[in-house]
Amino acid sequence: MDTRWLRSRAELFREAAERSFALTFDIARYAEATGLRFHPHYVAQVYRGEEGARLDTPLMVVNLAQVSTRADADRVLAHECMHLRVPSYGHKKSAFACAQEILDQVASLPLTPA
């Protein structure tokens, strides 16, 4: 996976979701910064901070070993942006509708260079 493309693509998802986040591919850095264990089979995760001590900019990690195509990357970014936009939804049906809405919005934005 081309990390330059993925970072550029993340910008579109930030815009579509209307949520800011910092993106990392360094799983060890993410685990250290968040205090969360990130298992090798995890694809991605976003950390907003503890309740009552939210981060100004949430931190998102993407496990490049689990994301092999650009379509996979889009689904991952949409899913994690959904958690930022509607964190209380968890994995309810309405949450996935939100992720699809974000994907649709990204599709309508100008394309980033390949």
C-alpha positions in Angstrom: 0.0 0.0 0.0 1.3 3.4 -1.0 1.4 5.4 2.2 1.6 8.7 0.3 -1.6 7.9 -1.5 -3.3 6.7 1.7 -2.4 9.9 3.5 -3.8 11.9 0.6 -6.9 9.8 0.6 -7.3 10.3 4.3 -7.5 14.1 3.7 -10.6 13.4 1.6 -12.2 11.3 4.3 -11.4 14.1 6.9 -13.3 16.5 4.6 -16.2 14.2 4.0 -16.6 13.2 7.6 -16.0 16.7 8.8 -13.7 15.3 11.5 -10.0 15.8 12.0 -7.6 13.0 12.9 -3.9 12.3 12.9 -3.0 9.2 10.8 -0.2 6.8 11.7 0.9 3.5 10.4 3.3 2.9 13.3 1.4 0.4 15.5 4.0 0.6 18.3 3.7 4.4 18.4 -0.1 4.1 18.5 -0.1 1.6 21.3 2.3 3.7 23.3 0.4 6.9 22.8 -3.0 5.4 23.6 -2.2 2.7 26.1 -4.2 0.3 24.0 -3.1 -3.1 22.8 -3.3 -3.3 19.0 -3.4 -7.0 18.0 -1.8 -8.0 14.7 -5.1 -9.0 13.2 -6.6 -5.6 13.7 -7.0 -3.5 10.6 -7.4 -0.1 12.0 -8.5 1.8 15.0 -9.2 5.4 16.0 -8.6 6.8 19.5 -10.4 9.8 20.7 -9.0 9.9 24.3 -10.6 8.9 27.5 -14.1 10.3 28.4 -13.5 13.6 30.1 -10.1 13.9 28.5 -10.7 13.8 24.8 -7.8 14.6 22.4 -8.0 17.7 20.4 -7.0 15.6 17.4 -8.0 11.9 17.5 -5.3 9.4 16.5 -6.0 6.8 13.8 -3.8 3.8 13.1 -4.0 1.7 9.9 -2.3 -1.7 9.9 -0.7 -1.7 6.4 -0.3 -5.5 6.6 -4.1 -5.9 6.6 -4.9 -3.3 3.9 -3.8 -4.6 0.5 -6.0 -2.6 -2.0 -7.2 1.0 -2.4 -10.8 -0.3 -2.1 -9.8 -1.9 1.3 -8.2 1.4 2.4 -11.4 3.4 1.5 -13.6 1.0 3.5 -11.2 1.2 6.5 -11.1 5.0 6.4 -14.8 5.2 6.1 -15.3 2.8 8.9 -13.0 4.7 11.3 -14.3 8.1 10.2 -17.8 6.8 11.0 -16.6 6.1 14.6 -15.4 9.7 14.8 -18.6 11.2 13.5 -21.1 9.0 15.5 -19.1 7.3 18.2 -22.1 6.2 20.2 -23.4 4.1 17.3 -20.8 1.4 17.7 -21.5 -1.2 15.0 -25.2 -0.7 14.6 -26.9 -0.8 11.2 -27.2 3.0 11.3 -23.4 3.3 11.9 -22.7 1.4 8.6 -25.2 3.7 6.8 -23.0 6.6 8.1 -19.9 4.9 6.8 -21.5 4.5 3.4 -22.5 8.1 3.4 -18.9 9.1 4.0 -17.8 6.8 1.1 -20.4 8.4 -1.2 -19.2 11.9 -0.2 -15.6 11.0 -0.9 -16.6 9.6 -4.3 -18.1 13.0 -5.2 -14.9 14.9 -4.2 -12.1 15.7 -6.7 -9.8 12.7 -7.0 -6.3 12.8 -5.5 -3.3 12.0 -7.7 -2.5 8.2 -7.9 
